[in-house]
């Protein structure tokens, strides 16, 4: 009943909002005057999505994709990413764009998108950016601490187009500096017992993590594919990846992999084979400190998904298997899951139903977990998780040429899903008969559990004119754990509304209202559940296009000045204001 009530609440919220545009639209066209062709300004697209606002900055805007897709690695909960509504730019096509600005919390940011070459045979581009922010945040004991961060990124992409093939090369660099500013109650002068040495007392000052952390990574992807629209040839897509990652603590991880997809046709059927491998090798510091217990980790993950597809009038069916094998790591592992996908066009161009079952394998290598929770302990060594039975189904369609919707239901059973809890210590030896006091650190360890997850998500989009658009999105997560009291740090409900409106010529106003429901953390000092209250974030932005070259913009996030904890002990920034200027050239 708990899940049903929350699902009903989400459904009422979605259906009570204006209907909206989908990703596939059919529009009737009536010719009322002579056609005047105009080339629209190109949006500058980053090959690597970049979050301009660091996690330490308050902006709990969540984005997700509600369309079905198979994933071989990622978060424990498959993220969904909705289309972002953006105001139209002036009808001038420039190859490059630069922007920069200032904000409170001593914030400075800038970004450059530069297309070096555009032709029918080549495309080369560059994206550079940096954001720095500082200032104080108030912890739960009312003390104020510095919470600075510095994020720098660079991406280069290259495309070579032939008649039937495309060669792609993407190189990405990411550099993050931040502080462990979260709440802890350890005393530097007291001896403690706990991880990793339960029998040996350690002075408190030796259990406090270095304040500053730095993450650096470089990734290179080389791909080759051909695009075939019929059975006249064999379409394929192959990618080779290489990457390296390190942090200031001294951990280094290298990885490389080869993955691809090929399709063959047999009469009215097709055969899909998706597969490949990824290798991860992690080296750690030689020295052993009382704070960390490092372990080398080397593992190879192999995936193979063969499937047979059938195409009918108004329907498609795909049947196969999802196979995953882990060699090395903490344990060798082998998993198999059925794979079935089907979609049926109920009303042509209006409503399509889809459903299926698959398996999802999530590779929790060192870098992925470190970026998921940047305050996790530097000696983390997280097991991979497997969602062996993932059932999904839903509807997508268009109410009209102006509105569309998608509604989706997911249910999955999982093994070895990981959750974050604060590291804890005791002031009394485990050999003592006396009960001691437990203390909380500001770094996180990982705990595991099996269980199942029910997710209900939806999206409505409404765009009655070129001067106004509206997007509503929502998701409910119902976690059912075998052993843990709660799915630590996982929110139950996520809701968001965003709109763009052309207030006057060249002046756009965008408004966003986002709500993240309550979540729970483990209070390690007494073993109880600790509620991290939900938050409602109201954002307002203004964009003024002074000319075809110059743009002024300003944004205010968290207008309600809500206090939000992404992780226990780590509040994010409050009222957040930024303003700047952009230039096209």
Secondary structure, DSSP 8 states (H G I E B T S, - for coil): -HHHHHHHHHHHHHHTS--B--SS--------S-------------SS---SS-TTSS--------S----SS--SS-------------S---SEEEEEEEETTTEEEEEEEEEEEESSSEEEEEEEEEEEE--EEE-TTS-EEE--EEEEEEEEEEEEE-SSEEEEEEEEEEEEEEE--------TTSEEEESS-SSS-EEGGGGS--SEEEEEEEEEEEEEEE--SSTTS--EEEEEEEEEEEETTS-EEEEEEEEEEEEEEETTEEEEEEEEEEEEEEE--S---SS-----EEEEEEEEEEEEEEEETTEEEEEEEEEEEEEETTS-EEEEEEEEEEEEEEETTTEEEEEEEEEEEE---HHHHHHH-TTB-TT-----EEEEEEEEEEEEE-SSSSEEEEEEEEEEEEEEEEEEEEEEEESS-TTSSS---EEEEEEEEEEEEEEEEEEEEEEEEEEEETTEEEEEEEEEEEEEESS-SS-TT--SEEEEEEEEEEEETTEEEEEEEEEE--EEEEETTTTEEEEE--EEEEEEEEEEE-SSSEEEEEEEE-TT----EEETTEE---SEEEEEEEEE-
